[in-house]
């Protein structure tokens, strides 16, 4: 893709969804952080079911520490890797209380010091909660970036760096959400829905599952 094509790519995604949001349910930055930590190798739907039980009971660092790891496991046991995640959530809550007065920090370095928080999780929080121009590359975004030719790369970090570089500035804050939703519902891993895709004619994917349909005028 060239600069003009990339601009049109995001212009169309924005036209269809002007204000994209995460599908994780949360009402505070802390709830978002916990939900994203729980979402590793799990679906947003599954996480929302678990946090729908947990957050009405405990939705602050102190409340979750008071809940304890064993009881926390009971709330999230329907999620994959729940034992490790329970340990990490308790650990990050304790560190938030010890070092950050119970508040979620707004820097990557501080976020990545928290148990269970890697670069991708930190990027989600920085972008979604604090409006920073970061790019959290999950399997959906990695696939879309490579398949479409938007920002091809062999590693997650290579794709992240390239996306940050090539996405037009006017789209960067919402680009993460547009790309993940596009990969989740249209540019799926198996049998991508090319006939329904609003950016089909801009895409470099040679094995399209159907001819491209019309396009949205700029």
Order of alpha helices (4+ residues) and beta strands (2+ residues): alpha-alpha-alpha-alpha-alpha-alpha-alpha-alpha-alpha-alpha-alpha
